[in-house]
Amino acid sequence: MIAYVANPHDRLAQTWWLLQDRSEVRRVQRELEENYQRIKSTNTRLEEAQNQLLQSEKMASIGQLAAGVAHEINNPIGFVSSNMSTLRGYVEPLFELLDTMQAQSPGTLPEAVDRALRELDRRIDLAFVKEDLPQLLDESDDGLVRVKKIVHDLKDFSRVDHAEWQDADLNAGLESTLNVVMNEVKYKADVKKDYGQLPPVRCIAAQLNQVFMNLIVNAAHAIPQRGEIRLRTRAEGDWVRVEVQDTGTGMSEEVRRRIFEPFFTTKPVGKGTGLGLSLSYSIVQKHAGRIEVRSVPGEGTTFEVWIPVKPPEDGAAPT
């Protein structure tokens, strides 16, 4: 409502009144504001999805690289292992020959041979070599076994040949993942394992291994000095539960509510992207599962990953 005086200089002049109905203008303005907010929200979700996709693709690339490296390492490991076995077969008869020669009565061997044998014993201490060389061979064999185990775990962790939905042993996936990230863990925590008997789970194993990796590494990072990480698995009806518990610093309620937000991190700048748990949450949702978190500041945190044994065809989580 707007009033106009016909003549401002005439005290008796009449006034014009203008009435305007602006309801439609305000409605359009409100719609524009709501549309703008929806567009902002959509752009934010698209950015989050894009970054999660990039993180997922990066993890897939790392898995492919790990599988390729494991494949290439397998070849030299094979011939080194074979050579070690052949070397052990060569060494044992040589020692037997030396024992036989040393056991001969004085004067039995030609003087030149006897002198050369004594000189050899003086230079290398044959008794020590006979005792030490089998130990060296045993330690080398043990090292090869460890390398083979690491290579196997790298291949099992990446699971490039199992990128589709298949039945998998989550205990094996958790164990291989632990071995892959052990370098992040062994200096911070002792790992206690309590694996239950699990049925085969229909899943994309490589993606669930990424979830386990994020949880284990985060647990190690949450421990300031020296602590403990407990890994438990259980079958609960139609579900499988994987639990990662640490004795770290724990989280406040405010932090706990935000841990699955993309880009949210409590780590220093440059130490974390804030996408690990967000990606893990998306992967578990994709498997029609859920993640539950319990945390007490100063005492530690427990993550429980619940995965259905048989995910529903329609993608809805089973009850």
C-alpha positions in Angstrom: 0.0 0.0 0.0 1.5 3.4 -1.1 0.0 6.9 -0.5 0.5 9.9 -2.9 -0.5 13.4 -1.9 -2.0 15.2 -4.9 -0.5 18.5 -4.0 2.1 18.6 -1.2 1.7 22.4 -0.9 -2.1 22.4 -0.4 -3.0 21.3 3.1 -6.5 20.4 2.0 -5.4 18.4 -1.1 -6.6 14.8 -1.3 -4.4 11.7 -1.3 -4.1 9.0 -3.9 -3.8 5.4 -2.5 -2.2 2.7 -4.5 -2.8 -0.9 -3.5 -0.7 -3.7 -5.1 -1.1 -7.4 -4.6 2.5 -8.8 -4.6 1.6 -12.4 -3.6 2.6 -13.8 -7.0 5.9 -11.9 -7.0 6.7 -13.2 -3.5 5.7 -16.8 -4.5 8.1 -16.6 -7.5 10.9 -15.3 -5.3 10.4 -18.1 -2.8 10.5 -20.6 -5.6 13.7 -19.1 -6.9 15.3 -19.2 -3.5 14.2 -22.9 -3.0 15.4 -23.8 -6.4 18.8 -22.2 -5.7 19.1 -24.1 -2.4 18.2 -27.4 -4.2 20.8 -26.7 -6.9 23.5 -26.0 -4.2 22.6 -29.2 -2.4 22.6 -31.2 -5.6 26.0 -29.7 -6.6 27.4 -30.6 -3.2 26.1 -34.2 -3.5 27.6 -34.4 -7.0 30.9 -33.2 -5.7 30.9 -35.7 -2.9 29.9 -38.5 -5.3 32.7 -37.5 -7.7 35.3 -37.4 -5.0 34.2 -40.8 -3.7 34.3 -42.2 -7.2 37.8 -40.8 -7.7 38.9 -42.3 -4.3 37.3 -45.6 -5.3 39.1 -45.6 -8.7 42.4 -44.7 -7.0 42.0 -47.7 -4.6 41.1 -49.9 -7.6 44.3 -48.7 -9.4 46.3 -49.4 -6.3 44.8 -52.9 -6.2 45.7 -53.5 -9.8 49.2 -52.2 -9.2 49.6 -54.5 -6.2 48.4 -57.5 -8.2 50.8 -56.6 -11.0 53.7 -56.3 -8.6 52.8 -59.5 -6.9 52.6 -61.3 -10.3 56.1 -60.0 -11.3 57.6 -60.9 -7.9 56.3 -64.5 -8.2 58.7 -65.3 -11.1 62.0 -64.5 -9.3 60.7 -66.0 -6.1 60.0 -69.3 -8.0 63.5 -69.7 -9.4 65.2 -68.5 -6.2 63.2 -71.0 -4.2 64.2 -73.7 -6.7 67.8 -72.7 -6.5 67.8 -72.8 -2.7 66.5 -76.4 -2.8 69.2 -77.3 -5.4 71.9 -75.6 -3.4 70.9 -77.5 -0.3 71.2 -80.7 -2.3 74.7 -79.8 -3.5 76.0 -78.7 0.0 75.0 -81.8 2.0 77.1 -84.3 -0.1 80.1 -81.9 -0.1 80.0 -81.9 3.7 79.7 -85.6 3.7 82.8 -85.8 1.5 84.8 -83.5 3.8 83.7 -85.5 6.8 84.9 -88.7 5.1 88.2 -87.2 4.2 88.8 -85.8 7.7 88.0 -89.1 9.2 90.8 -90.9 7.4 93.7 -92.1 9.5 96.9 -90.0 9.3 98.9 -91.0 6.2 96.0 -92.5 4.4 95.5 -89.5 2.1 98.2 -88.2 -0.2 100.3 -85.6 1.6 99.3 -82.9 -0.8 95.6 -83.6 -0.3 96.0 -83.8 3.5 97.9 -80.5 3.5 95.3 -78.7 1.3 92.5 -80.0 3.6 94.2 -78.7 6.7 94.9 -75.3 5.0 91.2 -75.1 4.0 90.1 -75.9 7.6 92.5 -73.2 8.9 91.1 -70.6 6.5 87.4 -71.1 6.8 86.9 -73.2 9.9 85.0 -76.1 8.4 83.3 -77.1 11.7 81.8 -73.6 12.0 80.7 -73.6 8.3 79.1 -77.0 8.7 77.1 -75.7 11.6 76.3 -72.2 10.3 75.5 -72.9 6.6 72.4 -75.1 7.2 71.1 -72.3 9.5 71.6 -69.8 6.8 69.8 -71.9 4.3 66.9 -72.4 6.8 66.7 -68.7 7.4 66.7 -68.0 3.6 63.9 -70.5 3.1 61.9 -68.9 5.9 62.4 -65.5 4.2 61.2 -66.9 0.9 58.1 -68.3 2.7 57.4 -64.8 4.1 57.8 -63.1 0.8 55.5 -65.7 -0.8 52.9 -65.0 1.9 53.1 -61.2 1.3 52.7 -61.7 -2.4 49.7 -64.0 -1.8 48.2 -61.5 0.5 48.7 -58.6 -2.0 46.9 -60.6 -4.7 44.2 -61.6 -2.3 43.8 -58.0 -1.1 43.5 -56.6 -4.6 41.3 -59.4 -5.9 41.5 -58.0 -9.4 40.2 -61.3 -10.8 37.2 -61.1 -8.4 35.8 -57.6 -9.2 32.3 -58.9 -9.5 29.8 -60.2 -7.0 31.0 -63.6 -5.7 31.0 -65.7 -2.6 34.0 -64.8 -0.4 35.6 -65.7 2.9 35.7 -62.5 4.9 38.1 -64.0 7.5 40.6 -64.5 4.7 40.0 -61.0 3.3 40.5 -59.5 6.8 43.7 -61.5 7.4 45.2 -60.6 4.0 44.3 -56.9 4.5 45.9 -57.0 7.9 49.1 -58.4 6.5 49.2 -55.8 3.7 48.9 -52.9 6.2 50.9 -54.5 9.0 53.7 -52.0 8.5 51.3 -49.3 9.6 50.2 -51.3 12.6 53.1 -53.2 14.1 54.9 -50.1 15.5 51.7 -48.8 17.2 49.7 -51.8 18.4 49.5 -55.5 19.2 46.8 -57.2 17.1 44.5 -59.7 18.8 42.5 -61.8 16.5 39.2 -63.6 17.3 37.8 -65.0 14.1 34.5 -67.0 14.2 33.2 -69.6 11.8 31.7 -67.6 8.9 29.6 -68.7 5.9 30.6 -67.6 2.4 29.4 -64.0 1.9 28.1 -62.7 -1.5 30.1 -59.5 -2.0 32.7 -57.7 -4.0 35.6 -58.8 -1.9 38.1 -56.2 -3.1 35.8 -53.4 -2.0 35.2 -54.9 1.5 39.0 -55.3 1.8 39.2 -51.5 1.3 36.8 -51.0 4.1 38.8 -53.3 6.4 42.0 -51.5 5.4 40.5 -48.0 6.3 39.3 -49.2 9.6 42.5 -50.9 10.6 44.8 -48.0 9.5 42.5 -45.5 11.3 42.6 -47.7 14.5 46.4 -47.6 14.3 46.5 -43.8 13.8 44.1 -43.3 16.8 46.7 -44.9 19.2 49.1 -42.2 20.4 51.8 -44.5 21.8 51.4 -48.2 22.1 48.0 -50.0 22.3 46.0 -52.9 21.1 43.7 -53.5 18.1 41.2 -56.4 18.3 39.7 -58.0 15.2 36.6 -60.1 15.7 34.2 -61.8 13.3 31.0 -63.5 14.0 28.0 -65.0 12.1 24.7 -63.5 13.4 21.8 -65.2 11.6 21.7 -63.9 8.1 24.5 -61.4 8.8 28.2 -61.4 9.2 29.7 -59.0 11.7 33.3 -57.7 11.4 34.5 -55.7 14.4 37.6 -53.5 14.6 38.3 -52.2 18.1 41.2 -50.0 19.3 42.5 -48.7 22.6 43.2 -45.2 21.1 42.0 -41.7 22.0 38.4 -42.3 21.2 36.0 -39.6 19.8 33.7 -37.0 21.2 30.0 -37.3 20.3 30.3 -34.3 18.0 33.2 -35.9 16.0 31.4 -39.3 16.0 28.4 -37.8 14.3 30.5 -36.4 11.5 33.0 -39.1 10.8 31.2 -40.4 7.6 30.9 -36.9 6.1 33.1 -36.5 3.0 36.3 -34.4 3.7 35.8 -34.4 7.4 39.0 -35.5 9.2 40.6 -34.9 12.6 44.1 -35.5 11.1 46.5 -32.7 10.5 46.6 -31.1 7.0 48.3 -33.4 4.5 47.7 -36.5 6.7 44.3 -37.4 5.5 41.7 -36.7 2.8 38.6 -37.3 4.9 37.3 -39.7 2.3 38.3 -43.1 3.8 35.3 -43.6 6.1 32.9 -41.8 3.6 34.0 -44.3 0.9 33.7 -47.2 3.4 30.2 -46.1 4.3 29.2 -46.1 0.6 30.7 -49.5 0.0 28.9 -51.0 3.0 25.6 -49.4 1.8 26.2 -50.9 -1.6 26.3 -54.3 0.0 23.0 -53.5 1.8 24.9 -53.5 5.1 25.5 -51.0 7.9 28.4 -49.6 10.0 27.9 -49.0 13.8 30.3 -47.0 15.9 30.9 -46.9 19.6 33.5 -44.6 21.1 34.5 -43.3 24.5 37.0 -40.4 24.7 40.2 -41.7 26.3 39.3 -45.3 26.0 39.0 -46.2 22.4 36.6 -46.8 19.5 34.8 -49.9 18.0 33.6 -50.1 14.5 31.1 -52.9 13.6 30.6 -53.7 9.9 27.4 -55.7 9.3 27.1 -57.4 5.9 24.2 -59.7 4.8 25.3 -63.2 3.8 23.0 -62.9 0.7 22.3 -59.3 -0.3 18.8 -58.7 -1.6 18.2 -58.4 -5.3 16.5 -55.1 -5.0 19.3 -53.5 -3.0 17.2 -53.0 0.1 18.8 -54.0 3.4 17.3 -57.2 4.8 15.6 -57.1 8.2 
